[in-house]
Amino acid sequence: MDANFNLKQRNAGLLAFSLSGVCAISSSIVVSLLQESYGFAYGMTGTLLSLMSIGNLISGFLTGFLPSKIGTRLTVTILTAGYAIGYLVMGLSGWMTVLMISFLLVGLAKGCTLNTCTILVGDNSPDRTRGMNIMHACYACGALLSPFFIAAAAKAGSFIPMFLLSAFGLILWMTFLLTPMGAADNGRESGHVKEQAQNTARRKGSDRERAKGRTDWSFLRSRKFWLLTGLIFCQNAAEYSVNGWMVTYFKGSGIISGAFSTYTVTVMWAATLLGRLLIAFVFPVKDACRAMIRMSLGCIVFYLGLMLVHSQTPAVVMLLLFAFSMAGMNPTAVAGAGRMTSAASIGVMLPVAGIGAVVMPWIAGLISEQVSLAAGMASNIVPCVGLLVFAMLVNRVREED
């Protein structure tokens, strides 16, 4: 019974994160479609992307403390509705205020899905590093397919892709609605089955009190925890900036023109999927610190290459290699928290690190508007260098494990 309960939670987390990959990564294509339809400036493009990241950040904190107030199921049910509602409203209205609220809602759903799936999959996987890479591979698979879904929907009308994404968001919402959340309500107590929690009202109450009493905040004093958080901050900054701006950059610079520019998202996520599957099943990480240093070096080299090339084929190759280098960074860093991983630590680590996803797309947008689109994209080399710095610092404090 325990195994079946844990398997249901793990599978639900994998399915939900796949759907989140479709809904979240499609935002970079959607914002490009909206810009073409309504003609707003690059600065507003960056603002919309940053609002999505702000929603992601807020959701991370809400997912950390709301379950103790209203329960995990109700928290997840409320916040993950943002995908369905946000994209539905984007398809119905072009008012800027409405679009801003819609991107915020999408971000709320994205953050809640990430936090919830991290607990559902991580706590129910025998090998946490492999489990995290498989989960993020599912996300990459959804991201890989998103341009095809949007292209197919766009044939029926300019705003049909938003309605399709809203439908995917509804499926994700229903997945969580039908998933047993008893173990998630008690943080890391994933070994408890639902029947055990419901034996008697008195035992259920005492279990909750003990769960609250066992909340361990010692990770806040760990240098390694904050260095890993800084590393994920830079990873979010670099990845979200590329995800959000790459289609616009390729179109605006003329490096890749026409409909093919949309499919560069597919190129990026195909490489990401391949990288995560290789880490999970072929080349398992034996030394996480050294692996992150190597990945960071790859990100720097290939992003510099991406900024230096000005024709289609080299640009696609550099983007592919950059994505391949970035692929294992987030899951490996999260898994690197080891014994510190809990609902509480995830509720701190991911939202704080998510600030990078808020700041960098906005900075890239401001620089693009004030200087040039190429300069805005080039600014993304800063978080790439930050990856290497934090990976090297984490390597120095590995003795904390």
MOHU-V277257 format. One record per residue. N is the residue number from 1. RES is the residue in one letter. PHI is phi in whole degrees, 0 to 359 (none if undefined). OMEGA is omega in degrees with one decimal (none if undefined). D_LAST is the distance of its C-alpha to the last C-alpha in Angstrom with 2 decimals. Layout:
n=<N N>
res=<RES RES>
phi=<PHI PHI>
omega=<OMEGA OMEGA>
d_last=<D_LAST D_LAST>
This chain:
n=<1 2 3 4 5 6 7 8 9 10 11 12 13 14 15 16 17 18 19 20 21 22 23 24 25 26 27 28 29 30 31 32 33 34 35 36 37 38 39 40 41 42 43 44 45 46 47 48 49 50 51 52 53 54 55 56 57 58 59 60 61 62 63 64 65 66 67 68 69 70 71 72 73 74 75 76 77 78 79 80 81 82 83 84 85 86 87 88 89 90 91 92 93 94 95 96 97 98 99 100 101 102 103 104 105 106 107 108 109 110 111 112 113 114 115 116 117 118 119 120 121 122 123 124 125 126 127 128 129 130 131 132 133 134 135 136 137 138 139 140 141 142 143 144 145 146 147 148 149 150 151 152 153 154 155 156 157 158 159 160 161 162 163 164 165 166 167 168 169 170 171 172 173 174 175 176 177 178 179 180 181 182 183 184 185 186 187 188 189 190 191 192 193 194 195 196 197 198 199 200 201 202 203 204 205 206 207 208 209 210 211 212 213 214 215 216 217 218 219 220 221 222 223 224 225 226 227 228 229 230 231 232 233 234 235 236 237 238 239 240 241 242 243 244 245 246 247 248 249 250 251 252 253 254 255 256 257 258 259 260 261 262 263 264 265 266 267 268 269 270 271 272 273 274 275 276 277 278 279 280 281 282 283 284 285 286 287 288 289 290 291 292 293 294 295 296 297 298 299 300 301 302 303 304 305 306 307 308 309 310 311 312 313 314 315 316 317 318 319 320 321 322 323 324 325 326 327 328 329 330 331 332 333 334 335 336 337 338 339 340 341 342 343 344 345 346 347 348 349 350 351 352 353 354 355 356 357 358 359 360 361 362 363 364 365 366 367 368 369 370 371 372 373 374 375 376 377 378 379 380 381 382 383 384 385 386 387 388 389 390 391 392 393 394 395 396 397 398 399 400 401>
res=<M D A N F N L K Q R N A G L L A F S L S G V C A I S S S I V V S L L Q E S Y G F A Y G M T G T L L S L M S I G N L I S G F L T G F L P S K I G T R L T V T I L T A G Y A I G Y L V M G L S G W M T V L M I S F L L V G L A K G C T L N T C T I L V G D N S P D R T R G M N I M H A C Y A C G A L L S P F F I A A A A K A G S F I P M F L L S A F G L I L W M T F L L T P M G A A D N G R E S G H V K E Q A Q N T A R R K G S D R E R A K G R T D W S F L R S R K F W L L T G L I F C Q N A A E Y S V N G W M V T Y F K G S G I I S G A F S T Y T V T V M W A A T L L G R L L I A F V F P V K D A C R A M I R M S L G C I V F Y L G L M L V H S Q T P A V V M L L L F A F S M A G M N P T A V A G A G R M T S A A S I G V M L P V A G I G A V V M P W I A G L I S E Q V S L A A G M A S N I V P C V G L L V F A M L V N R V R E E D>
phi=<none 301 297 294 297 295 295 298 295 297 295 296 297 293 295 297 288 297 295 295 300 296 290 285 288 297 300 293 282 299 295 291 295 293 297 294 286 249 68 281 282 300 299 290 301 296 295 298 295 290 296 298 291 296 300 300 294 300 298 300 291 299 294 284 244 296 306 289 264 238 97 295 299 293 301 294 298 290 288 284 292 298 298 296 289 300 290 299 293 302 283 260 219 251 296 298 298 294 296 297 296 296 293 296 296 299 296 301 294 297 295 294 296 300 297 294 292 300 286 299 278 298 283 241 245 302 246 297 298 296 301 295 291 295 299 288 292 298 299 296 296 296 296 298 276 303 297 291 298 292 298 294 291 296 295 270 157 297 253 298 304 295 291 296 296 298 294 299 297 294 297 299 301 291 300 292 299 265 267 296 247 304 290 295 299 257 64 268 280 284 280 281 270 298 299 295 287 250 304 215 298 294 292 298 295 292 299 295 296 293 297 294 293 271 301 255 257 296 299 295 265 270 298 298 302 287 291 296 297 297 296 291 304 293 297 299 300 292 291 291 295 293 302 283 251 298 298 298 296 296 292 294 274 79 296 229 249 72 294 296 300 297 280 295 298 295 302 297 280 295 294 297 299 300 299 289 292 296 293 287 238 249 239 300 287 262 231 300 296 295 297 291 295 296 297 297 300 298 300 296 299 282 288 300 299 297 284 268 270 224 227 299 297 299 296 295 296 295 297 299 291 298 297 297 292 282 309 267 295 296 298 292 293 298 295 295 293 55 295 281 292 201 301 292 292 296 293 261 300 292 295 297 296 293 300 300 288 279 287 292 299 292 299 300 294 297 295 297 283 275 246 193 297 297 294 298 291 295 297 289 292 299 294 296 294 301 304 295 300 291 298 292 292 299 299 285 250 298 294 291 296>
omega=<177.1 -177.5 -179.4 178.7 -179.7 179.6 178.4 179.8 -178.7 -178.6 177.2 177.6 179.9 179.4 -178.7 -178.4 173.7 178.8 177.3 176.1 177.4 -173.8 -175.5 -175.8 177.1 -178.5 179.8 177.4 -179.7 -178.9 175.8 177.6 179.3 178.2 178.3 -176.7 -172.8 173.3 178.4 -171.7 178.5 179.6 178.4 175.1 178.1 179.4 179.3 178.9 179.4 176.9 175.1 179.1 175.5 175.7 177.2 180.0 179.9 -178.4 179.0 178.4 179.8 179.6 180.0 -174.4 -179.0 -179.4 179.5 -178.8 -174.3 -180.0 -178.4 -175.1 -178.0 177.8 -178.5 180.0 -178.7 -171.3 -176.6 174.5 -177.0 178.0 -177.0 -177.3 -176.6 -178.6 176.6 -179.6 177.1 -179.8 -175.9 -173.3 176.7 178.1 -173.4 179.2 179.5 178.2 179.2 178.2 -179.2 178.2 176.1 178.7 177.5 177.7 177.0 179.6 -179.4 -178.5 179.8 179.1 178.9 -178.2 -177.5 -179.5 177.7 178.1 -177.2 -178.5 -176.7 -177.3 -178.3 177.1 178.4 177.9 -173.8 -179.2 177.7 179.7 178.8 179.1 176.0 179.3 179.8 173.3 175.8 176.8 179.5 178.7 176.7 178.3 179.9 -176.5 -172.8 179.6 179.4 177.3 -177.8 179.4 179.8 -179.0 -177.3 178.1 -179.6 -179.6 -174.5 -175.0 178.0 177.7 178.9 179.1 177.1 178.8 175.5 177.9 175.5 178.1 178.1 177.6 177.5 179.3 -179.8 177.1 178.2 -178.9 -177.1 -176.7 175.0 -175.5 -175.5 -177.9 -179.5 178.8 -179.2 175.5 -174.8 -178.3 -174.4 179.0 -179.6 175.8 -173.6 -178.9 -180.0 -178.2 -174.7 -177.7 177.1 179.7 -179.2 -179.7 178.6 179.2 -179.0 176.9 179.7 -179.9 179.3 179.9 178.2 -179.1 -177.1 178.8 -173.8 -179.9 -176.5 179.7 -179.7 179.2 -176.4 174.9 -177.9 179.4 -176.8 175.9 175.5 177.2 176.4 178.7 179.6 173.2 -179.6 177.9 177.2 -179.0 -177.6 -175.5 -177.1 178.0 178.5 179.8 -175.7 -171.2 -170.8 -180.0 178.5 -179.8 -179.3 178.1 -175.6 -178.6 -179.0 179.3 175.4 -174.9 176.0 -175.7 -176.0 -179.4 178.3 -175.7 172.8 173.7 178.2 178.4 -177.8 -176.1 171.6 177.8 178.8 178.8 180.0 -179.2 -177.7 177.0 178.1 178.8 -176.3 -169.3 -173.5 -178.1 -178.5 -178.5 177.9 178.0 -173.9 -176.7 179.0 178.3 -179.6 176.2 179.0 178.9 179.3 177.7 178.0 179.3 -179.4 -176.1 -173.9 174.9 173.9 177.3 179.8 -179.2 -176.2 -178.4 -175.8 176.0 -167.5 -173.8 177.3 179.9 179.2 179.1 179.8 178.0 179.2 -178.4 176.3 -179.8 178.9 179.4 -177.8 -167.0 -173.8 -172.2 -176.6 -179.0 179.3 179.2 178.5 178.8 -179.3 176.8 173.6 -175.6 179.2 -176.1 177.4 177.0 -179.1 -177.4 176.5 179.0 174.8 -174.1 -173.1 177.2 179.2 177.9 -179.2 176.7 177.7 179.1 176.6 -170.1 -169.7 176.8 178.8 177.5 178.9 178.6 178.7 -179.8 179.0 -178.0 -176.1 -177.1 177.8 179.1 179.3 178.6 178.0 178.4 -178.9 -179.4 -178.1 177.0 -178.3 177.4 176.4 176.0 177.5 176.5 -178.3 -179.2 -178.7 178.3 178.6 178.2 176.7 179.2 -178.8 -177.6 -177.5 -178.7 178.2 -179.4 none>
d_last=<32.71 28.96 28.41 31.26 30.02 26.52 28.22 30.50 27.75 25.84 29.14 30.22 27.08 27.71 31.41 30.96 28.56 31.12 33.83 31.77 31.51 35.31 35.85 33.32 33.97 37.69 37.68 37.84 40.96 42.40 42.17 44.02 46.66 47.07 47.48 50.21 51.91 51.93 51.69 49.21 47.67 44.36 43.21 43.73 41.84 38.82 39.39 39.46 36.24 34.58 35.99 34.34 30.98 31.83 32.51 29.17 27.52 29.67 29.07 25.30 25.83 28.66 26.69 24.09 26.69 29.92 29.00 29.00 32.47 34.22 32.01 29.87 32.87 35.09 32.44 31.78 35.53 36.48 33.98 34.10 37.89 37.51 37.57 40.90 42.49 41.32 42.56 45.70 46.62 45.96 48.56 51.05 51.05 50.84 50.86 48.16 47.05 46.79 44.77 42.36 41.89 41.51 38.66 36.96 37.38 35.98 32.89 32.53 32.68 30.21 27.53 28.09 28.05 24.73 23.00 24.82 24.27 20.50 20.46 23.22 21.82 18.07 18.68 21.29 19.75 18.52 16.39 14.94 14.83 18.36 19.50 18.64 20.41 23.33 23.64 23.76 26.14 28.38 28.39 29.34 32.06 33.55 33.42 35.06 37.93 38.50 40.99 43.09 43.33 44.33 46.83 48.44 48.70 50.04 53.08 54.24 53.88 51.86 50.13 49.74 46.16 45.12 46.72 45.02 41.58 42.55 43.29 39.88 38.40 40.56 39.29 35.67 36.70 38.43 35.44 33.39 36.52 36.82 33.16 32.18 29.83 29.59 25.95 24.97 26.85 24.49 21.28 18.85 21.56 22.48 23.59 26.61 29.77 32.40 34.91 32.70 32.26 36.03 37.26 38.69 38.68 37.55 34.51 33.61 33.88 31.84 29.07 28.94 28.91 26.05 24.10 24.82 23.92 20.47 19.49 16.20 16.20 13.39 11.59 14.59 13.48 10.19 11.06 8.66 10.47 13.75 13.34 12.68 15.63 17.64 17.11 18.34 21.09 22.35 22.13 24.18 26.58 27.26 27.51 29.59 31.87 32.61 33.06 35.33 37.37 37.64 40.65 42.41 41.66 43.04 46.09 46.77 46.45 48.48 45.99 46.01 48.84 50.14 48.42 46.15 44.03 42.84 41.55 39.20 36.80 37.18 36.48 33.25 31.96 33.20 30.96 28.02 28.73 29.07 25.79 23.82 25.75 25.15 21.37 21.62 24.21 25.01 22.24 18.93 15.92 14.28 12.43 11.79 11.73 14.93 16.44 16.25 17.84 20.56 21.20 21.58 24.07 25.97 26.26 27.74 30.15 31.45 31.84 33.86 35.86 36.48 37.91 40.12 41.84 44.84 45.96 44.94 43.66 41.41 40.04 39.16 37.52 35.40 34.40 33.45 31.28 29.61 28.84 27.56 25.13 23.96 23.79 20.19 18.67 18.48 17.32 14.62 13.35 13.68 11.93 8.97 8.43 7.46 7.93 9.27 12.02 15.33 18.89 18.43 15.47 17.30 20.43 19.13 17.15 19.91 22.91 21.72 20.84 24.19 26.06 25.82 27.89 30.42 30.86 31.05 33.77 35.78 35.54 36.53 39.46 40.67 40.58 42.31 45.04 45.55 45.16 44.89 42.99 41.78 40.45 38.63 36.87 36.16 34.30 31.49 30.40 28.77 25.84 25.57 25.05 22.58 20.41 20.27 19.64 16.62 15.19 15.68 14.13 10.87 11.03 11.54 8.50 5.96 5.37 3.82 0.00>
